[in-house]
Amino acid sequence: MLILDQAKTTGYAVFENKNLVEYGVVELGKKDDIYENILSSAKTKIGNLIEKTQADMIVIEDIQQQNQNVSTYKNWQC
């Protein structure tokens, strides 16, 4: 199982049978980058991490409230 933090510098942990076997960070973008500008490279970096760890399950942290209504943020669509 691969667990990912949702941030531009993504923390990750890999568990096998409830045992932590690996952890680290992957920089998806710089602090000042907007998410739309890092999506392509982030997809590649996360894909590489999934391939490297051979994860059979992926868990991603839920969103954080950052000066917005969380329910509106979660339901917003383009």
N, C-alpha and C positions, 0 to 999 in steps of 0.2 A: 504494500500500500504506500502510495506517495501522497504526502500532505503538503499543500502549498499555502503560503501566506499570500494575501492579495495586496501587493505593493510593488513599486518600481524596483526596489531591491527585495526580491522575494526570498523569504526563508523557506526551506523545505526540510522534510524529515521522511525517511524511509523506514517502514516497519515490516518485519517478517514475523508472523506468529506472535504479535504483540511485543516484539523485541525491537528496540531501536538499533538499526544497523548502519545508518548513514544520515548525515545532516549537513547543511551548508546554506549558502546564499547564491543567488543568481541575479546579476544586475540586468534588469530588463530595459532600463532607461535612466537617464539622469533625473535628478530631483525636479528640475525646471521643465522637463519635457512634458508635453500634454500626451495623454494616453493614445490619442488617435495617431500620433507620430511614431509610436513605438510598437504598434500592434503586429506588424509583419515580423520584425526582428524578435519580438517577445514570443510569437507563435513558434518560430524556429528554435529559440533557446529552450522553451518548455518542451517542445517535441523531442529535442536532443536529450533532455533530462529524462523524459519518459522512456525513451529508447535505452538510455544508459542503465537506468534502474530496473528495466523490465517490469514496471509496476502493473499489477493486475487490477488495481483499483486506484482512483485518484480522488482526493478530497481537497476542496478549495474553501478557505475561510469565507464566511459570510461577509457582506459589506459592512463598513463602519459608517456611523453617522458623522458627517463632516459639515456641520453648519447647515444641514438640510433636513427636511422631514424624511425619515428613512422609508416609510411606506410609499411616499411619492417617488422617491429615488428608485426603489426597487421596481415600481410599476411603470416608470417612464419609458416610452418607446418613441423611436424616430419616425 
